Amino acid sequence: MAQQISRPWACGLVALILMLGGWQLKTALASDHIDGEITKTEPLADLSDFYAFPTDAGARLALILNTYPIAHAGAHFSDRIGYAFVIRAAQMGDGGITTGQEVRITCTFMDEHSDGHSVRCAGPNGAQTMGVEGTVVRSGYVRLFFGHRSDPFFFDSDWALATSTGGALAEPSGENTMARLNVLTLALDIDRSLLPGTGLLALSAEAFETGAEPRPLDRIGRPEVTNVSLIHRGDLEDVRDDHNRQPSFAASDESRTKVVTRLDENIRYYDALDGQSDWSDVDRSAMVQVLADDFLIVDPAMPCGADAFLEIERSMLSGQAHRTCGGRRPEDDIMDRLYTLYIANDRAPVGDTVDMPYRPIRAEFPFLAAPERGFRSWLKTKIANWKAR
């Protein structure tokens, strides 16, 4: 009898706690968050978001890499995992986007088990910058920051999952799944003189296991390549882990072929959701070839705006000159942008009604808001990690 009485009481207590936490048990699928088996077991290698955009009127370039999604208060970077920003000079032609001269900025961490974690970032021509957790460092041509930040990604995960797998457009709730969650952030703001070429830039980021022979673990260029663009349904092969382990600009022919096939399948699927065909075979094939090369494209000389994400690629495919900086900023609504592209080929807006980060993006480096604190954030982090991993 006591057990029968305690069960409703316990359920009521859990419901009350969830209500106080202000969060329902929503799916933890987000951007490139938790996008394969490797990232489930090694959250420090789980590159959740990558942002690249010009600052100081194009004189500098901001690079923001987020990792360890749903980071708890004790999460920190480790000397076991390193990160690299891979930047190439790029140009557009009739055959698409080609890349050339490359610069790598590699960041590794020290003092894993102490209270004073530190990082060393090595760039071109032997340049090095060092920093300590939670502090903005200005060293020569580089600004550097690492530590906890409020996760700037925003979307309704239930809507995204239902739309991506349910065969029909779902009804959005307008609830931001990522509200009150934190990530670990590694941010750089770099003088343009350190970067290759004088025009377009192609950019990606990688995570690797440190050691005598570094092992690739994850990579990220454009957002949502893995959890929306390469999503698998039913018994289809999950190609995400293989994609994530490929070098940013030198994926194997076999891997790229699998990515092209899956992208084509998925754009066909999304195109059918609104009950009409918006993509011709020719246009879809051209878009697939561009997306299969997974890197952001930035033009530091051009202004940024609300429609900058994918604007350079879309303009190239339509034979027009691009008008924006491209790349990706933290405030860009990339989910609405991608679903509008895939489902309607930009002919009608599609979205989840979640239109901005939970915390406002700051005007100054490192741009992302301070980390979430308090009971609601702690509770949501506990539950989200339990569901996700």
TAHUDA-V248269 format. One record per backbone hydrogen bond with DSSP energy under -0.5 kcal/mol. NH is the residue of the N-H (numbers start at 1). CO is the residue of the C=O. Records with the same first field share a line. If there is no record, write none. Layout:
# TAHUDA-V248269
NH = CO ; CO
This chain:
# TAHUDA-V248269
5 = 1
6 = 2
7 = 3
8 = 4
9 = 5
10 = 6
11 = 7
12 = 8
13 = 9
14 = 10
15 = 11
16 = 12
17 = 13
18 = 14
19 = 15
20 = 16
21 = 17
22 = 18 ; 19
23 = 18
26 = 24
30 = 28 ; 33
32 = 48
33 = 30
35 = 32
40 = 36
41 = 37
42 = 38
45 = 42
46 = 43
47 = 45
48 = 46 ; 66
49 = 66
51 = 64
52 = 328
53 = 62
55 = 60
58 = 55
59 = 55 ; 56
60 = 55
61 = 190
62 = 53
63 = 188
64 = 51
65 = 186
66 = 49 ; 64
67 = 184
68 = 43 ; 46
70 = 182
71 = 182
75 = 72
81 = 78
82 = 208
83 = 107
84 = 206
85 = 105
86 = 84 ; 204
87 = 85 ; 103
88 = 202
89 = 101
90 = 200
91 = 98
93 = 96
96 = 93
98 = 91 ; 96
100 = 89
103 = 87
105 = 85
106 = 104 ; 122
107 = 83
108 = 120
110 = 118
114 = 111
117 = 115
118 = 110
119 = 131
120 = 108
121 = 129
122 = 106 ; 120
123 = 127
126 = 123
127 = 124
129 = 121
131 = 119
133 = 117
134 = 146
135 = 132
137 = 144
139 = 137 ; 142
142 = 139
143 = 189
144 = 137
145 = 187
147 = 185
149 = 183
150 = 369
151 = 181
157 = 155
160 = 156
161 = 157
162 = 158
163 = 159
164 = 160
165 = 161
166 = 162
168 = 162
169 = 273
172 = 170
174 = 352
176 = 174
177 = 155 ; 175
179 = 176
181 = 178
183 = 149
184 = 67
185 = 147
186 = 65
187 = 145
188 = 63
189 = 143
190 = 61
191 = 141
192 = 59
194 = 191
195 = 192
200 = 90
201 = 298
202 = 88
203 = 296
204 = 86
205 = 220
206 = 84
207 = 218
208 = 82
209 = 215
210 = 80 ; 208
215 = 209
217 = 207
218 = 207
220 = 205
221 = 222
225 = 222
228 = 224
229 = 224
230 = 225
231 = 228
236 = 233
239 = 237
243 = 239
244 = 240
245 = 241
246 = 242 ; 243
250 = 247
256 = 252
257 = 253
258 = 254
259 = 255
260 = 256
261 = 257
262 = 258
263 = 259
264 = 260
265 = 261
266 = 262
267 = 263
268 = 264
269 = 265
270 = 266
271 = 267
272 = 268 ; 269
273 = 270
275 = 272
276 = 271
278 = 276
284 = 280
285 = 281
286 = 282
287 = 283
288 = 284
289 = 285
290 = 286
291 = 287
292 = 288
293 = 289 ; 290
294 = 292
295 = 293
296 = 203
298 = 201
299 = 325
300 = 298
302 = 299
308 = 305
311 = 308
312 = 308
314 = 310
315 = 311
316 = 312
317 = 313
318 = 314
319 = 316
320 = 315
325 = 303
327 = 297
328 = 52
332 = 329
334 = 332
337 = 333
338 = 334
339 = 335
340 = 336
341 = 337
342 = 338
343 = 339
344 = 339 ; 340
345 = 341
346 = 340
347 = 344
355 = 353
362 = 367
367 = 364
368 = 366
378 = 374
379 = 375
380 = 376
381 = 377
382 = 378
383 = 379
384 = 380
385 = 381
386 = 382
387 = 383
388 = 384
389 = 385
